[in-house]
Amino acid sequence: IDALANGKNSLQRIASYLTSEEMTPYVQTLPPTQGGSIELKNGNFLWATSEPPKDGEVTGPQTPALCNANLYVGPGEVVAVVGPVGTGKSALIKALLGELAPVPRMVVDRNAIDSGNEAGIDRPSVVVHGNVAYCSQEAWLPKGTIKEAIVFGREYDENRYRSAIYDAGLDKDMDPDTGVL
């Protein structure tokens, strides 16, 4: 029964992904030059919608994710993005991965207006030199105990189990004998 419940959850996630709306690509991946680098310019993005179509009409994303974000990370630099919940850490990462809906920004140039020309448009862009690896912060555990999730149907091995707890940084948060936090 657990396997069926887990399978249903997995199928729902896959279906949600496959039925999501296509987005205009804004990430350009280039070969590395003297190490990897990444640059975000004109970062105005909306969260992509995950709501199903209502009355046959697909609604576009509406919730702002990032406004006027710019970032450059050069070769060999290590960057930590820290801050309280809801301040844009995940939005920044998703923007760098190309998973948000880009929003062009109108640039008002006083000289262009005076001469009768239209204002310019700055489109969000991300340029990556090299490869990007990403490990999501979204945790998902099947039903059961933490111990059952760690063992995951394999034969129980005490040393391997305790090593997994230590490697995951849970050794100070839980009792390894009971699996209780």
C-alpha positions as CSV (number, residue, x, y, z in Angstrom):
1,I,0.0,0.0,0.0
2,D,2.9,2.4,0.8
3,A,4.5,1.7,-2.6
4,L,1.2,2.5,-4.3
5,A,0.8,5.7,-2.3
6,N,4.4,6.7,-3.1
7,G,3.8,5.8,-6.8
8,K,0.7,8.0,-6.9
9,N,2.6,10.9,-5.4
10,S,5.4,10.4,-7.9
11,L,3.0,10.3,-10.8
12,Q,1.3,13.5,-9.7
13,R,4.6,15.3,-9.6
14,I,5.6,14.0,-13.0
15,A,2.1,15.0,-14.4
16,S,2.4,18.5,-12.9
17,Y,5.8,18.9,-14.5
18,L,4.7,17.6,-17.9
19,T,1.6,19.8,-18.0
20,S,3.4,23.0,-16.9
21,E,3.5,25.9,-19.3
22,E,6.6,26.3,-21.5
23,M,8.7,29.3,-20.7
24,T,10.9,31.4,-22.9
25,P,14.5,30.4,-22.3
26,Y,16.6,33.2,-20.9
27,V,19.7,31.2,-19.8
28,Q,22.6,31.0,-22.2
29,T,25.2,28.3,-21.4
30,L,28.7,28.8,-22.8
31,P,31.9,26.8,-22.4
32,P,34.0,27.7,-19.3
33,T,36.6,30.4,-19.7
34,Q,39.3,30.2,-17.1
35,G,36.9,28.5,-14.7
36,G,33.2,28.8,-14.5
37,S,31.2,32.0,-13.9
38,I,27.6,33.1,-13.9
39,E,25.9,36.5,-14.5
40,L,22.3,37.6,-14.0
41,K,21.3,40.9,-15.5
42,N,18.0,42.8,-15.3
43,G,16.5,40.1,-13.1
44,N,12.8,40.7,-13.0
45,F,10.9,37.4,-12.6
46,L,7.5,36.0,-11.6
47,W,6.9,32.6,-10.0
48,A,5.7,30.2,-12.6
49,T,2.2,29.1,-12.0
50,S,1.5,25.5,-11.0
51,E,-2.3,25.9,-10.9
52,P,-4.4,23.8,-13.3
53,P,-6.3,25.6,-16.0
54,K,-9.6,27.1,-14.9
55,D,-12.6,27.0,-17.3
56,G,-10.2,25.8,-20.1
57,E,-8.0,28.9,-19.8
58,V,-4.4,28.8,-18.7
59,T,-3.5,31.8,-16.4
60,G,0.0,33.1,-16.5
61,P,2.3,33.6,-13.5
62,Q,1.3,36.6,-11.3
63,T,3.4,36.6,-8.2
64,P,6.6,38.6,-8.2
65,A,9.7,36.5,-7.4
66,L,12.6,38.9,-8.0
67,C,12.8,42.6,-8.9
68,N,15.8,44.3,-10.5
69,A,18.3,41.6,-9.4
70,N,21.8,41.6,-10.8
71,L,24.6,39.2,-9.8
72,Y,28.0,38.2,-11.0
73,V,30.0,35.3,-9.6
74,G,33.5,35.0,-11.0
75,P,35.7,32.0,-11.5
76,G,36.8,30.5,-8.1
77,E,34.4,32.6,-6.1
78,V,32.3,31.0,-3.4
79,V,29.0,32.7,-2.6
80,A,26.6,32.0,0.2
81,V,23.0,33.3,-0.1
82,V,21.6,33.7,3.4
83,G,18.5,35.5,4.8
84,P,15.1,35.0,6.4
85,V,12.3,33.0,4.9
86,G,10.7,34.7,2.0
87,T,13.5,37.1,1.0
88,G,14.3,35.6,-2.4
89,K,17.0,33.0,-1.8
90,S,15.2,30.2,-3.7
91,A,13.9,32.7,-6.3
92,L,17.5,33.7,-7.1
93,I,18.6,30.1,-7.5
94,K,15.5,29.3,-9.7
95,A,16.2,32.4,-11.8
96,L,19.8,31.2,-12.4
97,L,18.5,27.8,-13.4
98,G,15.9,29.3,-15.9
99,E,12.9,28.1,-13.9
100,L,11.1,31.5,-13.4
101,A,9.0,33.5,-15.8
102,P,11.1,36.5,-17.0
103,V,9.5,39.9,-17.1
104,P,10.9,42.6,-19.4
105,R,11.6,46.0,-17.8
106,M,10.8,49.2,-19.7
107,V,13.7,51.6,-19.6
108,V,12.6,55.2,-19.8
109,D,15.2,57.3,-21.5
110,R,14.4,61.0,-21.3
111,N,16.4,61.9,-24.4
112,A,14.6,59.1,-26.4
113,I,11.2,60.5,-25.3
114,D,12.2,64.0,-26.2
115,S,13.3,62.9,-29.7
116,G,10.1,60.9,-30.2
117,N,11.7,57.4,-30.0
118,E,10.2,54.7,-27.9
119,A,11.6,53.6,-24.6
120,G,14.0,50.6,-24.6
121,I,13.3,47.2,-23.1
122,D,15.7,45.3,-20.8
123,R,15.0,41.6,-20.8
124,P,16.3,39.4,-18.0
125,S,19.3,37.2,-19.0
126,V,21.6,34.7,-17.4
127,V,24.9,33.8,-18.9
128,V,26.6,30.7,-17.5
129,H,30.2,29.8,-18.4
130,G,30.5,26.1,-17.5
131,N,28.2,23.7,-15.8
132,V,25.6,24.2,-13.1
133,A,24.7,21.5,-10.5
134,Y,21.6,21.9,-8.3
135,C,20.3,20.0,-5.3
136,S,16.8,21.0,-4.3
137,Q,16.0,21.9,-0.7
138,E,12.6,20.2,-1.1
139,A,12.6,17.2,1.3
140,W,10.3,14.4,0.7
141,L,9.9,11.3,2.9
142,P,7.7,8.4,2.3
143,K,5.3,7.3,5.0
144,G,6.8,5.6,8.1
145,T,9.7,6.5,10.4
146,I,12.9,8.3,9.6
147,K,14.7,5.0,10.3
148,E,12.5,3.2,7.6
149,A,13.2,6.1,5.2
150,I,17.0,5.7,5.8
151,V,17.0,1.9,5.4
152,F,14.6,2.3,2.4
153,G,13.6,-1.4,2.2
154,R,17.2,-2.7,2.3
155,E,18.5,-5.1,4.9
156,Y,19.3,-3.2,8.2
157,D,23.0,-2.6,8.7
158,E,23.7,-0.8,12.0
159,N,27.0,0.8,10.9
160,R,25.6,1.9,7.6
161,Y,22.5,3.3,9.3
162,R,24.5,5.3,11.8
163,S,26.9,6.5,9.1
164,A,23.9,7.8,7.1
165,I,22.6,9.7,10.1
166,Y,26.0,11.3,10.7
167,D,26.6,12.1,7.0
168,A,23.2,13.8,6.8
169,G,24.1,15.9,9.9
170,L,21.2,14.4,12.0
171,D,23.4,12.9,14.7
172,K,22.9,15.8,17.0
173,D,19.2,16.2,16.2
174,M,17.9,12.7,16.8
175,D,18.4,9.5,18.8
176,P,19.8,7.0,16.3
177,D,18.4,4.1,18.2
178,T,14.8,5.2,18.0
179,G,14.9,7.5,15.0
180,V,13.1,10.2,17.0
181,L,14.0,13.8,16.5
